[in-house]
């Protein structure tokens, strides 16, 4: 996948080389196993295999680089450093080794050596190099040269916001809050795109300038009535008249860490590969306790399927940190993705007990129960979420909608219908709610005209959603408009060709227009895609045995509306 040109140029080539190591006979087994582990981002296993291979061939540059990547991936930068040194001794130029060396020089505060390293050709990508140079100059007390270096980054194509953001942080870190505010507010070069970290920094800067009212206004303007504990705490301090300290970046070391975090965050919007993780790991190395960096690393690992590493990373955020709840929600999600359902539920239940007024936690618990078909428990969790609502807000629609699903599944239709109606009151045209309620009416063979109207609105919003198009076709079928139903059901099958329900529905519609061979073919296809329940599969097999008309008669249902369906 190609990156947007401006960011690709800013970062230069990817960090990880494409050339494989040379696999000699004695190392072929562990080498190939390591490559296979790397393909699946299994950094722990890859590290183990590549290190075994290195025992047999310790100077193999390809093995060294692959082992280096694996150590970075699993967050063992202390183990990566000697590998980077050995790689350099082999005479191989490696950008990812340069990244590790530059990060370590920053961690030790050796800014002079870092600048020399850049001058001698070490690189972590053009954007990182420029910002690293600027922060190193600041670390040496050369603020005039540093601001010039930040301006050079800001003046380069595609990197203006990066240069200005870090210049503002650097100015604030040495007490020039007026200069930093001019950048954040847009008076000088901005305004900057509002990021969470940037808003925190600007809020602290405004408070340092004794402008707490402006800081409160910034929080409200950017995030509204946010439930984010960090911003709620900041707002409470500001309203109490406290002057917030500037802690967004405590000096050049954290400044360089912020460079790596900034780049990782930018890349994470496009890809979550090892390049993205490498920058995030360097940010973690320079600021080990930074919660947002840990959250970013964990999110990347989870997206790569490394659920155990992700869980361990979430666990590093302490209970007293405002980001702890977010981390626990992420940890529960990682446990679920790893198939550890009971552990995820227990984590969410404990979190809910400790934070009983948090609707988002109860809702997450409800979602987990619902996805595991524990609908009664899901409904109870959603009840707790809704009980925390003190005012009505459009964003609450999803809790009513999901509680409606849970109640519908436990056959508590009266409450389910009420929930769906409430969700539509809050979000009148949401296609998922319109489709679910409309389709439920179809299945109960009631309110058919209203069901059709709802589903037509849903289709207008999402014409390429196979489930919604299926509902539209099914509504037409229920109303006896079979020829129109065929058109919609065929489109639904095109959109969801391997869905058992959609193929079953198309079979019924074909039968209704006397296309019986095609109907039987679709029912067989539906069976091949394994219906959700044995009851559904049994009904399809019965239709294949005796035909739809006879099945409807057995069930005591209304016959099809046209006589041509009879043999």
N, C-alpha and C positions, 0 to 999 in steps of 0.2 A: 504494500500500500504506500503510495507516495504521500509525503507530507506536503502541506501548503508551501509554496516556494519560499516565502519570506522566512518561515520558521525553519525549513530545511536548510536554507543558506545560513541562518543564524547559528544552527547547531553543527554545521558541516556534516560530514559523513556520520553514519550510525556508529555507535561505540563498539559494537560487537562485530568482529570480522566474519566474513562468510567462508574463508578458507579453512578446511578441516585440518586437524593434525595428521601427520603421516603415521599410519598404523603399522608398526613393525610386528613381526610374528609374535614376539614375546609380550606385546601389550595389546594385541588385537581385541582380546576378550573384554578387559575392563574399558578400553577405549570405546568400543562399540556400545557397551552398556552405558557408558557415560554420555555418549552422543544421544542415545535413545532417551535417557533420563532428561537431558537438556531439552529435547524436543517437547517434552511435557512439563517443562519448567520445574522439574523435581530437583531442586538445587541441592538438597541434602544428599540424595543418592548420587547425583552427578559429581559432587565434591569427593565422595568416597571412592567412586570408580576412577576418576581422573588422578587422584592421589596414588592409588594403587598402580596405575599405569606409569606414573612418574618415578616410582621406585625402580622400574626396569629401564627407563629412559629419562633421567632427570633433566637433561638439557633440551628436550623436545619442546620447541617454542609453541607449537600448536597445542600440546597438552598443557603447557603452563598457562596459556591464555584461556583455554577452556576451564581449567581449574580456577583461575582467577575470577572468571564470570560466575561460576557456581558459588564461590565464597561470597561474592558481592550479593548475589541473589538471596542467599540465606542470611545475609546481614553480618557475616563474620569478617569485618574489614581488617581486624587485627591479623587474621589468617591470610587475607588477600595481599597485605603489604609486602611480606617477603617474596610472594610469587611475582609481584610487580617488579621487585628488585632483580630477581633471577631472570625475568623476561628481558629487562633492560641489559643485563650482562650478556645475554645471548645475542645482542645486537639487533633485535627486532623492534621496530617502531610500533607501539600499540597505544591507541588513543584511550582505551579503557584503563590501561596501566597508568597513563598520564593522569587520568581522572583521579585515581586512587592516591597517587603521589601528591598531586596538588591539594587534594582534600586533607591529607595528613600534614602537609606543610602549614595549611591554614589552622588546623587543630592545635598545632604546637606554637602558633603565633610567629612563625618564621616567615614574615612577609617579604623580607629582602630576598631570601632564597627562592620564594615563590615567584617574585618578579624576574629574577635571573632565569628560572626554569621556563617561564613564558618566552623570554627573549631568546632562549636557546632552542625553542621549538616545541616544548611540551604544549599540549592543547587538550581542552575538554570541549571544544567547539567554539566558534567565533564569539557567540553571544556570551557564553560563560567566561571565556578568556577576558573579554572587555570589562565585564562587571567584576571579575576576580581581581583584575589589575587595579580597578578603581578602589575597591575595598582594601586591598593591600596597601595602597598609597595612603588611605585614611588611617590604616593601622600603624603606619610609620609617622603619622602626624603631619603628613603633607596634604592638607585638606584642599588647598588651591589646586594642586595637581590632580587630586582625586575628583573634584567637581568637574574639571576639564575632561577627565577620562569618562565620567558618567555622561557628560554632554556628547562625547564622541559616540557612545552607544546609542544615545537618544537620537542623534542625527543620522544614524545608519538606517538603511531601508528596512522597514518592517519591525524595528526593535525600539521605537520611540518610547512606548509605554514602559518597557523594561528599564530603560535608562533613567527615565524620570522617576519611577517608583523607587528605585534603589538610591537615587540621588536624594530624594526626600527623606528616606530612612537614615541615610548617612548624616544629613544635616541635623536631623532630630537627635541622633545618637551623640552629637557633640554640642547639643544645646541650642542650635539655631532653629527654634520652633517656628519663628516667623517665616524663614525661608522654606521650611518644610510645608507649612500651611499654604504658602503661595502656590506650591506645586499641586498639592492635593485638592485645593479649592478651584484650580484652573486659572488662577491669575498669571501663572508662569508656566506655559507649556502644556497644561492639562486641558480639561480635567481628566483624571485617570478613571479607568473602568473600576467600578466598585467591586472589590473582592472582600471576602470576610476579613482576611489579614489586614488589608489596606484600610478598612473601616475602623478596625481596632486601633491601628496606628494613628489614624487621623483623629479619632475620638480622644486618645491620650494626648495628642499634640494640642488640640483645642483646649483641653482641660489645663494643660501646662500654661497656656496663654490666658487662663482664667476666663474661659468662654464656655462654661459648662452648659449654658442654655443652647448654644450652637451645637455642642457635642450631643446633647439629648435630641435635638432636632435632626441631626444627621442619622442617629440610630433609627428614629421613627420613620424618617423619609426613606431610608434604604431598606429596612427590614419590616416596617410596620409594627404591629403589636406582636413581635416575635416571642415565641416561647423558649428561645435559646437561653439556657441558664447563664451563659457567659455574658450575653448582652443585657439580660435582666439584672445581673449583679452590677455591671458597669453603670447601668441607668440608675439603679438605686443609690450607688455611691455618688454619682453626679448630682442627683436630686437632693442628697444630704449635704451637698456643698463641698465634698472632698475634692482635693486636687490630685488627679491620677498621676502616678509616675509613668515615665515613658519606658516601657518594658518590651515593646514589640521587637526591638533588636538591641541587645546589650553588647554593642561593640562590633568590631570587624569580623571576629570569628563567627558570631551568629549572623552577621551580614552576609558572609560568604555562604553560610548554611542556607540563608534565605534565597541566595542566587540559585542554588541547586533545587530548593523547594519550588521556586517560581518556575523553573524550566520543567521540572517533573509535572507540576500541575498543568502547565500549558500542553505538554505532550499527552498527558492522561486523557485529555478531551478527544484525542485522535486515536491513540493506541495504548495498550497496557503491556507492552513487551518489555524485554530486559533492559532496553535503553532507558525507558521511562523509570523502571525500578532502580536502575543504577544511580540516576540522579537523586531519586528519593532516598536511597540508602546513604548517599553522601551527605544529604541534609540531616538525616538521622544521626550520622556519625559526628557531625559538628554540633548538633543540638539534641542530645539523646532524650531529653525530657519534654521536647516540644510535642504536645498532643496532636496537633493537626498534621505534623509530619508522620507520626505513628499511624494516624488514621489513614493517611494517603498510602503509606507502605502496605498496610493491611488490606486496603481496598484493591490495590494492584495485585497483591498475592491472591486474594479471593477470586478476582477476575481470571487469574491464571490457573485456577483450580488447586492452589496450594493452601488448602483450608487449615491444615495443622499449623503452618507457619503464620497464616493470617490470624488464627485464634491466639497464638502466643504473642503476636504483636499487639492485638487489642488488649491482652491481659497486662501489658506494660503500663497502661494508663491507670494511675492510682485512683482509688475511690473518691478522694477529696478533690480531684480535678473536675472543673465544670464540664469537661468533655467525657466524663466517665459513663454517663447514660448513653451517649452516642456510641461509645466504644462497646458497651455491653449489648446494645441493639445490633451492632455490627458483628460481634462475637456470636450472638445467637443465630444470625443469618448464616455465618460461616459454618456453624455446627449443623444447621439444617442442610446446607449444601453438601456437607460431608456425610449426610445420612444419619447423624446423631440426633435424632428427633427428641428423645427424652431429655438429653442434656440441654438442648436448646430451650425446651419448654421450661425446664427447671430454672435456667438462667433468667428467662423472662418472668417467671412467677416470682422469683426472688426480687427482681428489679421492680416489679409491680408492687410487691409488699413494701419495699423501701420508698417507693415514690407513688403512693396511691392516688395522688391528684393529677398524674400525668396521663392524659388521654392517649397520647401516642404509644405509650408502653402497653396499656390495656388493648389498644387496637392491634398492635404487633402480636400480642399473645393470641388475640382472637383470630388473626390471619393465620397464625401457625396451627392452631386447632382446626380451623376450617380447611386448610390445605391438606390436612391429614385426616379429614372426614370425621372429626370429633365435633360435630355440629352443635350439640347441646352445650358443651363447654365453650365453644366459640361464641354462641349467643350470650352466655353469661359474661364473658370477657367484654364483648361489645356493650352490654348493659352497663358495665362499670365505666367504660370509656365515655358513654353518653351521659352518665350521671355526673361527670366532671364538668360538663358544659355549663357555663354561667350565662353566656350570651350566645345568640345565634350567629353563625358565620357560614358563608357558602362553602368553605372548605370542609365542613362537617359532613357534606353529602356522602362521602365515601364510607364513613362509619355506618350511617343508616343503610346504605346499599349493601355492605358486606353483612351487616346484621340481618338484613332482609334475606340474603342468600341462605344464611345459617338457619333462620326460622322456616324458610320454605323447605329446606332439606329435612327438617324434623317435623314437617307437616303442620306447622303452626301458621297456617296461611293467613289468618286474620292479622296477626302481628307483622308477617312478612309483607303483606300488601300495604299496610300502614307505613312500614319502613321505606318501601320503594316510593310511595307517594311523597313521603317527606324528603327523600333524596331528590326527587324531581322538583319539589317546591324550592329546594336550595339550588339545584342546577337543572333548570327546566328542559334543556335540550341535550343532556348528556346521553350519547348513543348507547353506552353499556346498560344504563338503567332502563332506558326506553325499550331496548331489546329484551332484557331479562323479564321485565314486567309483561311486555307484549307477548313474549313466547310462553310465559306461564299461563296467561289467559288462553292461548291457543291450545296448550296441553289439557287445560280443564274444559275446553270447548265452550268458553263463556266470554262475554264482552268482545266478540270477534271484530266488530267494526272498529272499536276503540283500539284493539290490539293491532289491527292493520294500520291504523293512523299512526300509532306510536312507532311501529317498525318502519314505516315509510319515512318518518322523520329521522330515525336512526340510520337508514340506508343513505339518506341525503347527506348525512354527516360523514359516513364511512362507507362509500360505495365499493371499496375493495376489501372489506372485511367479510370473509367467507361465512362466519357464523351469523352475522346479521343478514347477509343476502339469503342464507338458508332460512332464517326466520321469516323473511319476506315471502319467499316461495311457499313456505309452509302455511303462512296466513292465507295466501291466495288459494291454496289447496283446501284448507278448512272451509273457505267460503264458496267452494265449488267452482272456482275460476281456474280450471285445470290447465287450459292451454297457456294462460299467462304464468301459471305456476311452473310449467316445464322450462320456460325461458330462464326464470330466476334460479331454479334448482340446478340447471345445467351450468349456469355461471358459478353457483356456489361450489359445485364439484370441481370446476376448474381452479377455483381459489383454494379449496381444501380437498385435494384429490384422494388423500389417504385417511379421511375422517369417516368412521363407521356410521355415525348418525346422518351425516349429509348424504352418503351413498344410499343408506336405507331410505331416506326421504325421497331421493330421486327415483328409487325403485317404486315407491308408492304412487308418485305422480305419473310415472310412465304407465303403471297399471291402470290408473284412472283414465288415461287417454287411449287405452287399448293397445299399448306397445308392450305386450306381455313378455316377449323374449328379452327385451331390453330391461324390463323390470326385474326379471329373475337374475339377469347378469349383475345388476346393481346390488341386489340382495346378497348374492354370493360374494361380491367385492366387499360389501359391508361386513360380512362374517370374517373375511380374510384379514380385516383390520382390527379384529378383536374388540367387540362392543364392551362398554364399561362394565356391564353386569350380565350375569348368566340369564336373567329374565329377558333382557333385550335380545340376546342371542337366540334364546328359545323361541321368541316371537318371530324372528326373521326366519328361522328354520321352519316354523309352522306355515309361514306365508309361502315358502318354497314348496311345501308339501301339498297345500290345498288352495292356495291363492288368497289374495287380500280380501276379496268379498266374503269368502267363507270365514276367515279369521274375524272380520268385523262382526259377522253374524254370531259367531261363538262368543264374542265379547259383549254382545248385546248393544253394540254401537250402531249409530245411524249408518245405513248403507251409502255407498257412493251415489252422487247425485245424477249420474247418467246411466241409462240402461245398456249402452253399448259395452259395458264392462262384463256383462253376463256371457257365459260360454254358449 
